[in-house]
Amino acid sequence: MRHRIEVGYSPGVPDALGRTTVEKARDHLALSVETIETRHIYLVEAELSAAELDSAARELFTDPVTQEYCIDRNLPGSSF
């Protein structure tokens, strides 16, 4: 079965890649962009229990200090 893991920065944690992308959009494309939030999306195709999938998402793909994740749904506030 295929599962989707979405990883993003926790509220209040600066998104350095997002800030850099905003600067590039302004400088190189003359776009008036205020903020960009980046996400990492992982597709896992394996027969895993819910507990195994949660463990993999938490331990392999997420920095527990700065990031949060959701499995098979979008992070709150995400429009992806």
KARAQUI-V175434 format. One record per residue. N is the residue number from 0. RES is the residue in three letters. SS is DSSP state (alpha for helix, beta for strand, coil for the rest). PHI is phi in degrees with one decimal (NA if undefined). BURIAL is I if it has 24 or more other ideal C-beta (glycine too) atoms within 12 Angstrom, else O. Layout:
# KARAQUI-V175434
n->(N & N)
res->(RES & RES)
ss->(SS & SS)
phi->(PHI & PHI)
burial->(BURIAL & BURIAL)
This chain:
# KARAQUI-V175434
n->(0 & 1 & 2 & 3 & 4 & 5 & 6 & 7 & 8 & 9 & 10 & 11 & 12 & 13 & 14 & 15 & 16 & 17 & 18 & 19 & 20 & 21 & 22 & 23 & 24 & 25 & 26 & 27 & 28 & 29 & 30 & 31 & 32 & 33 & 34 & 35 & 36 & 37 & 38 & 39 & 40 & 41 & 42 & 43 & 44 & 45 & 46 & 47 & 48 & 49 & 50 & 51 & 52 & 53 & 54 & 55 & 56 & 57 & 58 & 59 & 60 & 61 & 62 & 63 & 64 & 65 & 66 & 67 & 68 & 69 & 70 & 71 & 72 & 73 & 74 & 75 & 76 & 77 & 78 & 79)
res->(MET & ARG & HIS & ARG & ILE & GLU & VAL & GLY & TYR & SER & PRO & GLY & VAL & PRO & ASP & ALA & LEU & GLY & ARG & THR & THR & VAL & GLU & LYS & ALA & ARG & ASP & HIS & LEU & ALA & LEU & SER & VAL & GLU & THR & ILE & GLU & THR & ARG & HIS & ILE & TYR & LEU & VAL & GLU & ALA & GLU & LEU & SER & ALA & ALA & GLU & LEU & ASP & SER & ALA & ALA & ARG & GLU & LEU & PHE & THR & ASP & PRO & VAL & THR & GLN & GLU & TYR & CYS & ILE & ASP & ARG & ASN & LEU & PRO & GLY & SER & SER & PHE)
ss->(coil & beta & beta & beta & beta & beta & beta & beta & beta & coil & coil & coil & coil & coil & coil & alpha & alpha & alpha & alpha & alpha & alpha & alpha & alpha & alpha & alpha & alpha & alpha & alpha & alpha & coil & coil & coil & coil & coil & coil & coil & coil & coil & beta & beta & beta & beta & beta & beta & beta & coil & coil & coil & coil & alpha & alpha & alpha & alpha & alpha & alpha & alpha & alpha & alpha & alpha & alpha & alpha & coil & coil & coil & coil & coil & beta & beta & beta & beta & beta & coil & coil & coil & coil & coil & coil & coil & coil & coil)
phi->(NA & -96.6 & -126.4 & -113.6 & -113.8 & -108.5 & -122.7 & -145.3 & -74.8 & -67.1 & -55.4 & 89.3 & -93.3 & -62.0 & -103.3 & -62.1 & -64.5 & -61.6 & -63.1 & -62.4 & -67.5 & -59.9 & -61.5 & -65.9 & -63.3 & -70.6 & -73.0 & -97.7 & -115.4 & 56.2 & -93.2 & -94.1 & -100.7 & -91.6 & -143.0 & -136.0 & -110.5 & -95.2 & -136.6 & -110.0 & -116.8 & -118.9 & -106.6 & -115.0 & -111.0 & -164.7 & -86.5 & -122.5 & -72.4 & -59.7 & -66.1 & -65.6 & -65.4 & -62.5 & -62.4 & -62.0 & -61.2 & -70.7 & -91.1 & -100.8 & -111.2 & -123.7 & -87.1 & -65.0 & -80.3 & -119.7 & -127.3 & -132.1 & -142.8 & -137.1 & -113.9 & 59.7 & -161.4 & -84.7 & -63.4 & -55.5 & 83.7 & -84.5 & -109.4 & -77.8)
burial->(O & O & I & I & I & I & I & I & I & O & O & O & O & O & O & O & O & O & O & O & O & O & O & O & O & O & O & O & O & O & O & O & O & O & O & O & I & I & I & I & O & O & O & I & O & O & O & O & O & O & O & O & I & O & O & O & I & O & O & O & I & I & O & O & O & O & I & I & I & I & I & O & O & O & I & O & O & O & O & O)
